[in-house]
Amino acid sequence: MNKIIKEIKLKAKDIPCTGCAEDMEIILRNQEGILEAKVDYGEEIIHIKYDPEVIERTEVIHAARRIGDISKIISEQ
């Protein structure tokens, strides 16, 4: 049986440095249910893959907002 994995891309504002982007990835990955987190410092985009059976979409967005200034949702799958 295949597990359903969801993805969300968020536009962030004012990520201070590449080290901060790496810290953001670590913090997000430590959240239960988030399987992968990549923060593109140059484009200011946060790409998250998560297990919807473990964490809800709104919780994923709240987790990202706790660590960065999220301006909008770019896409969801």
Residue pairs with C-beta under 8 A, 6 or more apart in sequence:
3 51
3 53
4 51
4 52
4 53
5 35
5 49
5 50
5 51
6 49
6 50
6 51
6 52
6 57
6 76
6 77
7 47
7 48
7 49
7 50
7 75
7 76
7 77
8 47
8 48
8 50
8 57
8 60
8 61
8 73
8 75
8 76
8 77
9 45
9 46
9 47
9 48
9 73
9 74
9 75
9 76
10 45
10 46
10 47
10 48
10 61
10 64
10 70
10 72
10 73
10 74
11 44
11 45
11 46
11 70
11 71
11 72
11 73
11 74
12 39
12 44
12 45
12 46
12 64
12 68
12 69
12 70
12 71
13 44
13 68
13 69
13 70
13 71
14 44
14 69
15 21
15 24
15 39
15 41
15 44
15 68
17 41
18 41
20 41
21 39
21 40
21 41
22 39
24 37
24 39
24 46
24 67
24 68
25 37
25 38
25 39
27 63
27 67
28 34
28 37
28 46
28 48
28 63
28 64
28 67
29 36
29 37
31 55
31 59
31 60
31 63
32 54
32 55
33 50
33 51
33 54
33 55
33 59
33 60
34 48
34 49
34 50
34 55
34 60
34 63
35 49
35 50
35 51
36 47
36 48
36 49
37 46
37 47
37 48
37 49
38 46
38 47
38 48
39 45
39 46
39 47
40 46
40 47
45 74
46 64
46 68
46 70
48 60
48 64
50 60
57 76
61 70
61 73
64 70
